[in-house]
Amino acid sequence: MKKADIVEFYHRLAEANPHPETELEFRNPYTLVVAVALSAQATDIGVNKATRALFAEVDTPEKMLALGEDGLKAHIKTIGLFNTKAKNVIALSQMLVDDYGGEVPADREALERLPGVGRKTANVVLNVAFGHETFAVDTHIFRVCNRTGLAKGKTPLAVELKLDKATPAPFRVHAHHWLILHGRYICKARRPECWRCPVEDLCAYRPKTPAPATKVGKAEAV
C-alpha cells in the first residue's frame, strides 16, 4: 500500500471511530494484564463475563495471591485452558509482588518475563495502560494487514515490524484498536463485508465480497 493510501486508510478508520478502546473490561494495569492473559484463544465477551465478579473482588496481585489458584479457577472455569491460565496468573502475580512492588512495569522486557505474558500481551498492556505506540498483532490484525496490503508478513512479528515502520505519527497510538475492530466486525475471516467497508477502494483484497442478496417476496417476484 502506498504511503498516501496508508494515511487515507487510517484517516477513514479514525473518522468512523475517533476514540477506539479495547473491548476487554479492566480496572487498572494489573487487571488489564490478567484480562489479556486470559483472552488467549478466548473471546473478549467470554473473558468479560468471567472477570466482572473477579475484578470486583480482586484488583491487585496481593489480592489475587490471597484468593489462590483454586479460588481463581472457580471464577474463570468458563474460559478455555483455565487451569493453565490460573497457574500463570498466580505466578505472574507473585512475580509482580516479589520483583516490582506489586506494580505492573511499563517495560516490554519486564512484562515478557511474567508467566503467560508474550509479546502480543506486552504490546497490549504497553499501549492501553501506558499509551505506548505498540502494535499487538493478533489473528484479526494479521488478517487485515495481509489482506489489505497495509503490512504483509508471514509471521505476527513480521507484520508488527512492518506496521511500526508504515504507520504515520498521528495514528500510531490507536492503530492497534482500529485494526483489530476492523477485523472483528468488517474484515471478517470467513466472509469479509467489503460492501460496507470504509477502506474498500484502498484494499488489495480480491475479489471483493458482494452484499448479500435481498430476499424478494412472492408479490414482488411476479
KOLSETOR-865390 format. One record per atom (N, C-alpha, C): residue number from 1; residue in three letters; atom name; x, y, z. Coordinates in Angstrom, 2 decimals, always signed. Last residue first. Layout:
BEGIN
num residu atome X Y Z
NUM ALA CA X Y Z
...
//
This chain:
BEGIN
num residu atome X Y Z
222 VAL N -43.48 -11.58 -8.98
222 VAL CA -44.40 -11.83 -10.10
222 VAL C -44.26 -10.74 -11.15
221 ALA N -41.94 -10.69 -6.88
221 ALA CA -41.31 -11.52 -7.89
221 ALA C -42.19 -11.73 -9.12
220 GLU N -43.61 -9.38 -5.14
220 GLU CA -42.65 -8.58 -5.91
220 GLU C -42.07 -9.36 -7.06
219 ALA N -45.00 -11.53 -4.07
219 ALA CA -45.77 -10.49 -4.79
219 ALA C -44.82 -9.67 -5.66
218 LYS N -42.94 -12.94 -2.78
218 LYS CA -43.66 -13.53 -3.93
218 LYS C -44.38 -12.48 -4.75
217 GLY N -40.00 -10.91 -2.06
217 GLY CA -41.29 -11.54 -1.72
217 GLY C -41.99 -12.05 -2.96
216 VAL N -36.59 -11.49 -2.13
216 VAL CA -37.71 -10.86 -2.82
216 VAL C -38.98 -11.61 -2.50
215 LYS N -33.80 -10.78 -0.15
215 LYS CA -34.87 -11.71 -0.47
215 LYS C -36.06 -10.96 -1.05
214 THR N -30.82 -9.53 -1.47
214 THR CA -32.03 -9.22 -0.74
214 THR C -33.12 -10.19 -1.15
213 ALA N -27.64 -11.00 -1.11
213 ALA CA -28.81 -10.78 -1.96
213 ALA C -30.02 -10.52 -1.08
212 PRO N -25.02 -9.23 +0.53
212 PRO CA -25.95 -10.36 +0.47
212 PRO C -27.16 -10.01 -0.37
211 ALA N -22.56 -7.57 -1.52
211 ALA CA -23.57 -7.53 -0.46
211 ALA C -24.49 -8.73 -0.58
210 PRO N -19.48 -9.31 -2.43
210 PRO CA -20.69 -8.51 -2.71
210 PRO C -21.64 -8.53 -1.52
209 THR N -16.10 -8.97 -1.74
209 THR CA -17.31 -9.71 -1.38
209 THR C -18.53 -8.84 -1.63
208 LYS N -13.70 -8.69 -4.33
208 LYS CA -14.45 -8.06 -3.26
208 LYS C -15.73 -8.87 -2.99
207 PRO N -11.36 -11.40 -4.89
207 PRO CA -12.40 -10.46 -5.34
207 PRO C -13.14 -9.87 -4.15
206 ARG N -8.93 -9.29 -3.32
206 ARG CA -9.75 -9.62 -4.50
206 ARG C -10.15 -11.08 -4.43
205 TYR N -7.45 -6.69 -1.45
205 TYR CA -8.17 -7.97 -1.45
205 TYR C -9.05 -8.12 -2.68
204 ALA N -6.24 -4.25 -1.19
204 ALA CA -5.76 -5.11 -2.28
204 ALA C -6.55 -6.41 -2.40
203 CYS N -8.02 -1.20 -0.56
203 CYS CA -7.64 -2.55 -0.15
203 CYS C -7.28 -3.42 -1.35
202 LEU N -9.18 +1.14 -1.15
202 LEU CA -7.74 +1.18 -0.88
202 LEU C -7.15 -0.21 -0.67
201 ASP N -11.86 +0.66 -1.33
201 ASP CA -11.18 +1.07 -2.56
201 ASP C -9.66 +1.13 -2.39
200 GLU N -12.55 +0.08 +1.37
200 GLU CA -12.65 -0.95 +0.32
200 GLU C -11.84 -0.60 -0.93
199 VAL N -12.75 +1.38 +3.72
199 VAL CA -11.46 +1.47 +3.02
199 VAL C -11.41 +0.47 +1.85
198 PRO N -15.21 +0.93 +4.86
198 PRO CA -14.85 +2.32 +4.57
198 PRO C -13.54 +2.47 +3.80
197 CYS N -17.36 -1.64 +3.80
197 CYS CA -16.03 -1.32 +4.31
197 CYS C -15.64 +0.11 +3.92
196 ARG N -19.59 -2.87 +2.89
196 ARG CA -19.78 -1.78 +3.86
196 ARG C -18.46 -1.33 +4.47
195 TRP N -18.74 -4.79 +1.12
195 TRP CA -19.77 -3.86 +0.66
195 TRP C -20.02 -2.71 +1.63
194 CYS N -17.05 -6.52 +2.49
194 CYS CA -16.46 -5.48 +1.65
194 CYS C -17.47 -4.41 +1.25
193 GLU N -16.88 -8.23 +4.90
193 GLU CA -18.04 -7.46 +4.47
193 GLU C -17.59 -6.23 +3.68
192 PRO N -15.43 -11.44 +4.51
192 PRO CA -15.25 -10.01 +4.76
192 PRO C -16.41 -9.22 +4.17
191 ARG N -15.98 -14.35 +5.72
191 ARG CA -16.64 -13.54 +4.70
191 ARG C -16.47 -12.06 +5.03
190 ARG N -14.10 -15.44 +7.53
190 ARG CA -14.75 -16.28 +6.51
190 ARG C -15.36 -15.46 +5.38
189 ALA N -13.03 -13.15 +9.02
189 ALA CA -12.22 -14.25 +8.47
189 ALA C -12.90 -14.97 +7.32
188 LYS N -13.96 -9.72 +8.27
188 LYS CA -14.08 -10.98 +8.99
188 LYS C -13.35 -12.11 +8.26
187 CYS N -13.80 -6.81 +8.34
187 CYS CA -12.91 -7.67 +7.55
187 CYS C -12.82 -9.04 +8.22
186 ILE N -15.77 -6.08 +10.42
186 ILE CA -15.96 -5.86 +8.98
186 ILE C -15.11 -6.82 +8.15
185 TYR N -15.20 -6.86 +13.08
185 TYR CA -16.57 -6.55 +12.69
185 TYR C -16.80 -6.34 +11.20
184 ARG N -12.49 -7.56 +13.39
184 ARG CA -13.51 -8.26 +14.17
184 ARG C -14.91 -8.07 +13.59
183 GLY N -11.05 -5.80 +11.81
183 GLY CA -11.01 -7.22 +11.53
183 GLY C -12.11 -8.00 +12.22
182 HIS N -11.66 -3.41 +13.12
182 HIS CA -11.99 -3.56 +11.70
182 HIS C -12.03 -5.04 +11.33
181 LEU N -10.56 -3.92 +15.59
181 LEU CA -12.01 -3.75 +15.49
181 LEU C -12.47 -3.89 +14.05
180 ILE N -7.85 -4.02 +14.90
180 ILE CA -8.48 -5.19 +15.49
180 ILE C -10.00 -5.10 +15.39
179 LEU N -7.41 -1.42 +13.83
179 LEU CA -7.22 -2.61 +13.00
179 LEU C -7.92 -3.83 +13.58
178 TRP N -7.94 +0.30 +15.97
178 TRP CA -8.67 +0.44 +14.71
178 TRP C -8.59 -0.84 +13.89
177 HIS N -6.07 -0.64 +17.87
177 HIS CA -7.51 -0.80 +18.09
177 HIS C -8.31 -0.65 +16.81
176 HIS N -3.57 +0.00 +16.65
176 HIS CA -3.87 -1.36 +17.10
176 HIS C -5.38 -1.58 +17.23
175 ALA N -3.70 +2.82 +16.32
175 ALA CA -3.70 +1.91 +15.17
175 ALA C -4.11 +0.50 +15.55
174 HIS N -3.46 +4.69 +18.33
174 HIS CA -4.74 +4.00 +18.21
174 HIS C -4.77 +2.95 +17.08
173 VAL N -0.80 +5.59 +18.09
173 VAL CA -1.30 +5.14 +19.39
173 VAL C -2.57 +4.30 +19.25
172 ARG N -0.48 +6.36 +15.35
172 ARG CA +0.26 +5.24 +15.92
172 ARG C -0.33 +4.71 +17.23
171 PHE N -1.43 +8.47 +13.85
171 PHE CA -2.30 +7.30 +14.03
171 PHE C -1.68 +6.18 +14.85
170 PRO N +0.40 +10.49 +13.44
170 PRO CA -0.90 +10.84 +14.01
170 PRO C -1.77 +9.64 +14.40
169 ALA N +2.77 +9.04 +12.32
169 ALA CA +2.66 +9.52 +13.70
169 ALA C +1.25 +9.82 +14.19
168 PRO N +1.99 +6.18 +10.18
168 PRO CA +2.44 +7.55 +10.45
168 PRO C +2.06 +8.03 +11.85
167 THR N +3.18 +2.93 +9.77
167 THR CA +2.12 +3.74 +10.38
167 THR C +2.61 +5.13 +10.74
166 ALA N +5.41 +1.50 +8.83
166 ALA CA +4.49 +2.11 +7.87
166 ALA C +3.49 +3.09 +8.48
165 LYS N +6.83 +0.44 +11.01
165 LYS CA +7.54 +1.27 +10.01
165 LYS C +6.57 +2.08 +9.14
164 ASP N +4.92 -0.99 +12.32
164 ASP CA +5.68 +0.01 +13.05
164 ASP C +6.35 +0.98 +12.09
163 LEU N +4.20 -2.80 +10.32
163 LEU CA +3.23 -1.81 +10.81
163 LEU C +3.94 -0.66 +11.50
162 LYS N +6.54 -4.31 +10.23
162 LYS CA +6.15 -3.53 +9.05
162 LYS C +5.12 -2.45 +9.43
161 LEU N +6.50 -5.47 +12.76
161 LEU CA +7.63 -4.61 +12.39
161 LEU C +7.30 -3.74 +11.17
160 GLU N +4.09 -6.96 +12.60
160 GLU CA +4.28 -5.91 +13.61
160 GLU C +5.38 -4.93 +13.21
159 VAL N +4.68 -8.80 +10.58
159 VAL CA +3.62 -7.81 +10.38
159 VAL C +3.78 -6.65 +11.35
158 ALA N +6.69 -10.24 +11.87
158 ALA CA +6.99 -9.56 +10.61
158 ALA C +5.96 -8.47 +10.32
157 LEU N +5.25 -11.26 +14.05
157 LEU CA +6.35 -10.34 +14.28
157 LEU C +6.69 -9.56 +13.02
156 PRO N +3.40 -12.99 +12.78
156 PRO CA +2.93 -11.81 +13.51
156 PRO C +4.04 -10.79 +13.75
155 THR N +4.62 -13.87 +9.47
155 THR CA +4.52 -14.11 +10.91
155 THR C +3.98 -12.85 +11.58
154 LYS N +4.66 -12.98 +6.91
154 LYS CA +4.33 -14.38 +7.11
154 LYS C +4.17 -14.74 +8.59
153 GLY N +3.10 -9.90 +5.89
153 GLY CA +4.15 -10.65 +6.55
153 GLY C +3.70 -12.06 +6.82
152 LYS N +2.18 -6.59 +4.89
152 LYS CA +2.19 -8.03 +4.64
152 LYS C +3.36 -8.70 +5.35
151 ALA N +0.40 -4.12 +5.61
151 ALA CA +1.68 -4.59 +6.14
151 ALA C +1.71 -6.11 +6.02
150 LEU N -1.65 -3.51 +3.75
150 LEU CA -1.12 -2.48 +4.65
150 LEU C +0.26 -2.87 +5.17
149 GLY N -2.95 -5.30 +2.26
149 GLY CA -1.66 -4.89 +1.75
149 GLY C -1.02 -3.81 +2.61
148 THR N -5.30 -6.44 +3.12
148 THR CA -5.36 -5.10 +2.55
148 THR C -4.07 -4.70 +1.85
147 ARG N -4.43 -8.98 +4.03
147 ARG CA -5.48 -8.83 +3.02
147 ARG C -5.41 -7.48 +2.32
146 ASN N -2.50 -8.37 +6.00
146 ASN CA -2.15 -9.15 +4.82
146 ASN C -3.16 -9.00 +3.70
145 CYS N -3.96 -6.86 +7.86
145 CYS CA -2.73 -6.31 +7.27
145 CYS C -2.31 -7.06 +6.01
144 VAL N -6.08 -8.59 +8.54
144 VAL CA -6.34 -7.30 +7.91
144 VAL C -5.10 -6.77 +7.20
143 ARG N -4.67 -10.79 +9.74
143 ARG CA -5.50 -10.97 +8.55
143 ARG C -5.71 -9.65 +7.81
142 PHE N -3.42 -9.56 +11.93
142 PHE CA -2.61 -10.31 +10.95
142 PHE C -3.38 -10.45 +9.64
141 ILE N -5.66 -8.63 +13.29
141 ILE CA -4.73 -7.67 +12.70
141 ILE C -3.85 -8.34 +11.65
140 HIS N -6.81 -11.13 +14.05
140 HIS CA -7.56 -10.13 +13.29
140 HIS C -6.62 -9.17 +12.56
139 THR N -4.83 -12.45 +15.53
139 THR CA -5.29 -13.04 +14.27
139 THR C -6.04 -12.03 +13.41
138 ASP N -2.68 -9.70 +16.62
138 ASP CA -3.44 -10.93 +16.86
138 ASP C -3.93 -11.47 +15.52
137 VAL N -0.16 -7.71 +17.37
137 VAL CA -0.70 -8.40 +16.19
137 VAL C -1.36 -9.72 +16.59
136 ALA N +0.01 -4.72 +18.72
136 ALA CA -0.19 -6.10 +19.17
136 ALA C -0.89 -6.87 +18.05
135 PHE N +2.13 -2.24 +18.60
135 PHE CA +1.20 -2.90 +17.68
135 PHE C +1.10 -4.38 +18.07
134 THR N +2.58 +0.88 +20.37
134 THR CA +2.88 -0.52 +20.10
134 THR C +1.78 -1.14 +19.25
133 GLU N +3.30 +3.52 +21.76
133 GLU CA +2.98 +3.27 +20.34
133 GLU C +3.40 +1.85 +19.97
132 HIS N +1.82 +3.65 +25.03
132 HIS CA +2.96 +3.47 +24.13
132 HIS C +2.48 +3.17 +22.71
131 GLY N -0.05 +4.01 +27.08
131 GLY CA -0.07 +4.89 +25.93
131 GLY C +1.11 +4.78 +24.99
130 PHE N -0.36 +2.31 +29.22
130 PHE CA +0.68 +3.33 +29.32
130 PHE C +0.79 +4.24 +28.10
129 ALA N -2.50 +0.57 +28.75
129 ALA CA -2.28 +1.07 +30.10
129 ALA C -1.34 +2.27 +30.16
128 VAL N -2.41 +0.13 +25.93
128 VAL CA -3.65 +0.50 +26.61
128 VAL C -3.40 +1.15 +27.98
127 ASN N +0.36 -0.39 +25.30
127 ASN CA -0.46 +0.54 +24.54
127 ASN C -1.64 +1.05 +25.36
126 LEU N +1.26 -2.25 +27.17
126 LEU CA +2.02 -1.02 +26.96
126 LEU C +1.17 +0.03 +26.26
125 VAL N -0.69 -4.26 +26.79
125 VAL CA -0.57 -3.58 +28.07
125 VAL C +0.17 -2.25 +27.92
124 VAL N -0.15 -5.05 +24.12
124 VAL CA -1.48 -4.55 +24.51
124 VAL C -1.37 -3.74 +25.79
123 ASN N +2.51 -5.92 +24.34
123 ASN CA +2.18 -4.79 +23.48
123 ASN C +0.82 -4.19 +23.83
122 ALA N +2.20 -8.14 +26.03
122 ALA CA +3.01 -7.00 +26.47
122 ALA C +2.68 -5.75 +25.65
121 THR N +0.71 -9.81 +24.33
121 THR CA +0.13 -9.31 +25.58
121 THR C +0.88 -8.09 +26.08
120 LYS N +2.67 -10.24 +22.32
120 LYS CA +1.38 -9.63 +22.00
120 LYS C +0.73 -9.04 +23.24
119 ARG N +4.81 -11.47 +23.73
119 ARG CA +5.00 -10.17 +23.08
119 ARG C +3.67 -9.47 +22.80
118 GLY N +3.31 -12.97 +26.65
118 GLY CA +4.18 -12.95 +25.49
118 GLY C +4.25 -11.56 +24.89
117 VAL N +2.78 -14.21 +29.74
117 VAL CA +2.78 -12.94 +29.02
117 VAL C +3.81 -12.99 +27.88
116 GLY N +3.06 -16.46 +31.28
116 GLY CA +1.85 -16.33 +30.48
116 GLY C +1.75 -15.05 +29.68
115 PRO N +5.04 -14.86 +33.73
115 PRO CA +4.47 -16.11 +33.21
115 PRO C +3.16 -15.87 +32.45
114 LEU N +7.01 -12.07 +32.72
114 LEU CA +5.89 -12.56 +33.52
114 LEU C +5.32 -13.85 +32.91
113 ARG N +8.77 -11.14 +30.90
113 ARG CA +9.29 -12.07 +31.91
113 ARG C +8.16 -12.72 +32.69
112 GLU N +7.43 -9.26 +29.49
112 GLU CA +7.58 -10.57 +28.87
112 GLU C +8.22 -11.59 +29.80
111 LEU N +7.72 -7.05 +31.18
111 LEU CA +6.41 -7.67 +31.00
111 LEU C +6.53 -9.08 +30.45
110 ALA N +10.42 -6.47 +30.80
110 ALA CA +9.94 -6.86 +32.12
110 ALA C +8.59 -7.56 +32.02
109 GLU N +10.41 -5.75 +28.10
109 GLU CA +11.23 -6.87 +28.55
109 GLU C +10.75 -7.39 +29.90
108 ARG N +8.66 -3.48 +28.10
108 ARG CA +8.36 -4.70 +27.36
108 ARG C +9.13 -5.90 +27.90
107 ASP N +7.45 -1.65 +30.79
107 ASP CA +8.66 -2.05 +30.06
107 ASP C +8.41 -3.40 +29.40
106 ALA N +6.13 -0.71 +33.09
106 ALA CA +5.86 -0.15 +31.77
106 ALA C +7.05 -0.41 +30.86
105 PRO N +5.07 -3.20 +35.44
105 PRO CA +6.13 -2.40 +34.81
105 PRO C +5.74 -1.93 +33.42
104 VAL N +2.67 -2.99 +37.91
104 VAL CA +2.92 -3.50 +36.56
104 VAL C +3.97 -2.63 +35.90
103 GLU N +3.51 -3.52 +41.38
103 GLU CA +3.14 -2.64 +40.27
103 GLU C +3.46 -3.29 +38.93
102 GLY N +4.50 -4.97 +43.46
102 GLY CA +3.07 -5.09 +43.19
102 GLY C +2.58 -4.23 +42.04
101 GLY N +7.24 -4.66 +43.40
101 GLY CA +6.47 -3.97 +44.43
101 GLY C +4.97 -3.98 +44.19
100 TYR N +8.50 -6.30 +41.60
100 TYR CA +8.10 -4.95 +41.15
100 TYR C +7.21 -4.22 +42.15
99 ASP N +9.15 -8.83 +42.63
99 ASP CA +10.15 -8.09 +41.85
99 ASP C +9.79 -6.64 +41.54
98 ASP N +7.00 -9.80 +44.20
98 ASP CA +8.39 -10.03 +44.60
98 ASP C +9.37 -9.08 +43.92
97 VAL N +4.66 -8.99 +42.82
97 VAL CA +4.86 -8.65 +44.24
97 VAL C +6.33 -8.73 +44.62
96 LEU N +5.12 -10.08 +40.30
96 LEU CA +4.88 -8.64 +40.44
96 LEU C +5.11 -8.18 +41.87
95 MET N +5.31 -12.79 +40.97
95 MET CA +6.49 -12.09 +40.45
95 MET C +6.33 -10.57 +40.56
94 GLN N +2.69 -13.32 +41.77
94 GLN CA +3.78 -13.48 +42.72
94 GLN C +5.03 -12.74 +42.27
93 SER N +1.40 -12.89 +39.33
93 SER CA +1.07 -12.05 +40.49
93 SER C +2.17 -12.12 +41.54
92 LEU N +2.42 -14.94 +37.83
92 LEU CA +2.77 -13.57 +37.45
92 LEU C +2.45 -12.59 +38.58
91 ALA N +1.27 -17.12 +39.24
91 ALA CA +2.73 -16.98 +39.14
91 ALA C +3.13 -15.56 +38.77
90 ILE N -1.47 -16.67 +38.85
90 ILE CA -0.93 -16.70 +40.22
90 ILE C +0.59 -16.48 +40.19
89 VAL N -1.51 -16.85 +36.06
89 VAL CA -1.93 -15.60 +36.72
89 VAL C -1.40 -15.55 +38.15
88 ASN N -0.69 -19.52 +35.61
88 ASN CA +0.12 -18.41 +35.13
88 ASN C -0.22 -17.10 +35.85
87 LYS N -2.83 -20.93 +36.74
87 LYS CA -1.47 -21.13 +37.26
87 LYS C -0.56 -19.97 +36.87
86 ALA N -4.89 -20.06 +35.08
86 ALA CA -4.93 -19.77 +36.52
86 ALA C -3.54 -19.90 +37.14
85 LYS N -4.09 -21.15 +32.64
85 LYS CA -4.16 -19.70 +32.80
85 LYS C -4.18 -19.30 +34.27
84 THR N -4.35 -23.89 +33.10
84 THR CA -3.03 -23.32 +32.80
84 THR C -3.02 -21.81 +33.04
83 ASN N -7.17 -23.94 +33.55
83 ASN CA -6.21 -24.47 +34.53
83 ASN C -4.83 -23.87 +34.35
82 PHE N -8.42 -22.86 +31.28
82 PHE CA -8.45 -22.11 +32.54
82 PHE C -7.47 -22.65 +33.59
81 LEU N -8.74 -23.37 +28.57
81 LEU CA -7.41 -23.53 +29.17
81 LEU C -7.32 -22.86 +30.54
80 GLY N -11.51 -21.11 +28.14
80 GLY CA -10.67 -22.20 +27.67
80 GLY C -9.29 -22.19 +28.31
79 ILE N -13.63 -20.21 +30.83
79 ILE CA -12.66 -19.79 +29.81
79 ILE C -11.78 -20.98 +29.42
78 THR N -15.11 -21.02 +32.94
78 THR CA -15.80 -20.98 +31.64
78 THR C -14.86 -20.60 +30.51
77 LYS N -13.54 -20.69 +35.19
77 LYS CA -13.69 -22.05 +34.65
77 LYS C -14.44 -22.10 +33.32
76 ILE N -12.91 -18.44 +36.65
76 ILE CA -12.60 -18.44 +35.21
76 ILE C -12.80 -19.79 +34.55
75 HIS N -13.63 -18.75 +39.35
75 HIS CA -14.11 -17.58 +38.62
75 HIS C -13.98 -17.75 +37.10
74 ALA N -12.31 -21.06 +40.09
74 ALA CA -13.77 -21.01 +40.26
74 ALA C -14.38 -19.84 +39.48
73 LYS N -9.66 -20.31 +39.77
73 LYS CA -10.27 -21.27 +38.84
73 LYS C -11.79 -21.23 +38.92
72 LEU N -9.30 -18.71 +42.03
72 LEU CA -9.29 -18.11 +40.70
72 LEU C -9.96 -19.03 +39.68
71 GLY N -9.35 -20.64 +44.03
71 GLY CA -10.35 -19.58 +44.03
71 GLY C -10.45 -18.90 +42.68
70 ASP N -7.08 -22.09 +43.33
70 ASP CA -8.40 -22.73 +43.29
70 ASP C -9.52 -21.70 +43.26
69 GLU N -5.04 -20.12 +43.72
69 GLU CA -5.27 -20.74 +42.41
69 GLU C -6.66 -21.38 +42.31
68 GLY N -5.95 -17.21 +45.72
68 GLY CA -5.36 -18.51 +45.46
68 GLY C -5.78 -19.11 +44.13
67 LEU N -6.55 -14.86 +47.09
67 LEU CA -7.64 -15.66 +46.52
67 LEU C -7.17 -17.08 +46.26
66 ALA N -4.03 -13.90 +47.62
66 ALA CA -4.88 -14.27 +48.75
66 ALA C -6.05 -15.14 +48.28
65 LEU N -3.20 -13.32 +45.06
65 LEU CA -2.49 -14.36 +45.80
65 LEU C -3.30 -14.83 +47.01
64 MET N -4.97 -11.24 +44.53
64 MET CA -5.03 -12.47 +43.72
64 MET C -4.33 -13.61 +44.44
63 LYS N -4.13 -9.31 +46.30
63 LYS CA -5.47 -9.88 +46.49
63 LYS C -5.61 -11.18 +45.69
62 GLU N -1.63 -8.76 +45.15
62 GLU CA -1.71 -9.24 +46.53
62 GLU C -3.07 -9.91 +46.79
61 PRO N -2.28 -7.71 +42.64
61 PRO CA -1.65 -9.03 +42.73
61 PRO C -1.69 -9.61 +44.13
60 THR N -5.63 -6.34 +42.66
60 THR CA -4.19 -6.20 +42.87
60 THR C -3.57 -7.60 +42.91
59 ASP N -8.31 -6.80 +42.56
59 ASP CA -7.77 -5.82 +41.61
59 ASP C -6.29 -5.51 +41.86
58 VAL N -11.04 -8.74 +43.24
58 VAL CA -9.58 -8.81 +43.15
58 VAL C -9.08 -7.81 +42.12
57 GLU N -13.76 -8.17 +43.16
57 GLU CA -13.17 -8.70 +44.39
57 GLU C -11.65 -8.58 +44.41
56 ALA N -14.23 -7.30 +40.68
56 ALA CA -14.92 -6.60 +41.76
56 ALA C -14.33 -6.98 +43.11
55 PHE N -12.91 -9.18 +39.19
55 PHE CA -12.26 -7.89 +39.37
55 PHE C -12.96 -7.01 +40.40
54 LEU N -14.84 -11.32 +39.35
54 LEU CA -13.46 -11.47 +39.82
54 LEU C -12.83 -10.12 +40.13
53 ALA N -17.10 -10.37 +38.08
53 ALA CA -17.17 -10.66 +39.52
53 ALA C -15.78 -10.77 +40.12
52 ARG N -15.89 -10.05 +35.51
52 ARG CA -16.63 -8.96 +36.18
52 ARG C -16.69 -9.18 +37.69
51 THR N -14.67 -12.24 +34.31
51 THR CA -13.86 -11.37 +35.16
51 THR C -14.63 -10.27 +35.87
50 ALA N -16.49 -13.65 +32.73
50 ALA CA -15.81 -14.35 +33.82
50 ALA C -15.12 -13.40 +34.80
49 LYS N -17.29 -11.77 +30.88
49 LYS CA -18.30 -12.43 +31.70
49 LYS C -17.66 -13.08 +32.93
48 ASN N -14.82 -11.19 +29.65
48 ASN CA -15.52 -10.17 +30.43
48 ASN C -16.57 -10.78 +31.36
47 VAL N -14.31 -13.58 +28.28
47 VAL CA -13.42 -13.15 +29.36
47 VAL C -14.12 -12.14 +30.25
46 GLY N -16.39 -13.55 +26.39
46 GLY CA -16.28 -14.63 +27.36
46 GLY C -15.41 -14.26 +28.55
45 ILE N -15.72 -11.24 +24.96
45 ILE CA -17.02 -11.35 +25.61
45 ILE C -16.97 -12.41 +26.71
44 ASP N -13.26 -11.86 +23.87
44 ASP CA -13.33 -10.80 +24.87
44 ASP C -14.64 -10.89 +25.65
43 THR N -12.69 -15.42 +23.59
43 THR CA -13.28 -14.17 +23.13
43 THR C -13.29 -13.14 +24.25
42 ALA N -9.53 -17.18 +23.46
42 ALA CA -10.86 -16.97 +24.03
42 ALA C -11.39 -15.63 +23.50
41 GLN N -6.82 -17.38 +22.98
41 GLN CA -7.71 -18.43 +22.49
41 GLN C -9.09 -18.37 +23.15
40 ALA N -6.26 -15.21 +25.64
40 ALA CA -5.62 -16.06 +24.63
40 ALA C -6.55 -17.23 +24.27
39 SER N -7.38 -13.87 +27.77
39 SER CA -8.06 -13.78 +26.48
39 SER C -7.42 -14.63 +25.38
38 LEU N -5.82 -13.93 +30.02
38 LEU CA -6.95 -14.85 +29.97
38 LEU C -7.59 -14.91 +28.58
37 ALA N -4.10 -11.82 +29.44
37 ALA CA -3.56 -13.18 +29.57
37 ALA C -4.67 -14.22 +29.47
36 VAL N -5.91 -9.72 +29.57
36 VAL CA -5.28 -10.04 +28.29
36 VAL C -4.69 -11.45 +28.32
35 ALA N -6.60 -9.78 +32.31
35 ALA CA -7.62 -9.95 +31.28
35 ALA C -7.01 -10.36 +29.95
34 VAL N -4.09 -9.30 +33.54
34 VAL CA -4.82 -10.55 +33.79
34 VAL C -5.83 -10.81 +32.68
33 VAL N -3.51 -6.73 +32.58
33 VAL CA -2.59 -7.84 +32.34
33 VAL C -3.31 -9.17 +32.49
32 LEU N -5.74 -5.38 +33.69
32 LEU CA -5.56 -5.46 +32.24
32 LEU C -4.63 -6.61 +31.88
31 THR N -5.26 -5.52 +36.38
31 THR CA -6.39 -6.28 +35.87
31 THR C -6.36 -6.36 +34.34
30 TYR N -2.96 -3.78 +36.35
30 TYR CA -2.88 -5.18 +36.78
30 TYR C -4.04 -6.01 +36.23
29 PRO N -3.87 -1.24 +35.44
29 PRO CA -2.91 -2.02 +34.66
29 PRO C -2.82 -3.49 +35.07
28 ASN N -7.45 -1.41 +36.14
28 ASN CA -6.14 -0.81 +36.31
28 ASN C -5.14 -1.65 +35.50
27 ARG N -9.79 -2.64 +35.33
27 ARG CA -9.87 -1.54 +36.29
27 ARG C -8.57 -0.77 +36.45
26 PHE N -11.44 -3.82 +32.32
26 PHE CA -10.37 -3.85 +33.32
26 PHE C -10.48 -2.61 +34.19
25 GLU N -12.72 -5.64 +29.59
25 GLU CA -13.02 -4.82 +30.75
25 GLU C -11.90 -4.96 +31.78
24 LEU N -11.95 -5.43 +26.15
24 LEU CA -11.74 -6.13 +27.42
24 LEU C -12.02 -5.17 +28.58
23 GLU N -12.02 -3.82 +24.03
23 GLU CA -13.32 -4.33 +24.47
23 GLU C -13.18 -5.19 +25.73
22 THR N -10.13 -0.79 +23.89
22 THR CA -10.19 -2.23 +24.00
22 THR C -11.57 -2.66 +24.49
21 GLU N -11.31 +1.91 +21.80
21 GLU CA -10.86 +1.35 +23.07
21 GLU C -10.91 -0.17 +23.03
20 PRO N -11.07 +4.86 +19.75
20 PRO CA -11.23 +3.41 +19.91
20 PRO C -10.67 +2.93 +21.24
19 HIS N -12.24 +7.56 +18.93
19 HIS CA -11.64 +7.19 +20.22
19 HIS C -11.82 +5.69 +20.48
18 PRO N -13.33 +7.78 +16.34
18 PRO CA -12.26 +8.69 +16.78
18 PRO C -11.54 +8.26 +18.06
17 ASN N -14.31 +6.00 +13.96
17 ASN CA -14.19 +5.69 +15.39
17 ASN C -13.05 +6.53 +15.98
16 ALA N -14.41 +7.12 +11.44
16 ALA CA -15.50 +6.23 +11.84
16 ALA C -15.50 +5.95 +13.34
15 GLU N -12.01 +8.49 +11.38
15 GLU CA -13.27 +9.23 +11.24
15 GLU C -14.44 +8.40 +11.75
14 ALA N -10.21 +6.37 +11.52
14 ALA CA -10.28 +7.33 +12.62
14 ALA C -11.57 +8.14 +12.57
13 LEU N -10.59 +5.18 +9.07
13 LEU CA -10.89 +4.40 +10.26
13 LEU C -11.04 +5.33 +11.48
12 ARG N -9.71 +7.33 +7.47
12 ARG CA -11.10 +6.87 +7.39
12 ARG C -11.49 +6.04 +8.61
11 HIS N -7.00 +7.49 +8.21
11 HIS CA -7.88 +8.65 +8.36
11 HIS C -9.35 +8.23 +8.36
10 TYR N -5.95 +5.04 +7.41
10 TYR CA -6.10 +5.33 +8.84
10 TYR C -7.05 +6.50 +9.08
9 PHE N -6.17 +5.50 +4.59
9 PHE CA -6.70 +4.29 +5.23
9 PHE C -6.97 +4.56 +6.71
8 GLU N -4.65 +7.78 +4.16
8 GLU CA -6.09 +7.82 +3.92
8 GLU C -6.80 +6.66 +4.60
7 VAL N -2.12 +6.73 +4.78
7 VAL CA -2.64 +7.88 +5.52
7 VAL C -4.16 +7.95 +5.38
6 ILE N -1.99 +4.77 +2.79
6 ILE CA -1.94 +4.39 +4.21
6 ILE C -2.49 +5.51 +5.08
5 ASP N -1.96 +6.27 +0.46
5 ASP CA -3.12 +5.42 +0.73
5 ASP C -3.16 +4.98 +2.20
4 ALA N +0.53 +7.45 +0.67
4 ALA CA -0.66 +8.31 +0.66
4 ALA C -1.92 +7.51 +0.97
3 LYS N +2.18 +5.15 +0.54
3 LYS CA +2.15 +5.99 +1.73
3 LYS C +0.90 +6.85 +1.80
2 LYS N +0.57 +2.21 -0.85
2 LYS CA +1.36 +3.43 -0.97
2 LYS C +1.18 +4.30 +0.29
1 MET N +0.84 -1.19 +0.00
1 MET CA +0.00 +0.00 +0.00
1 MET C +0.88 +1.24 +0.00
//
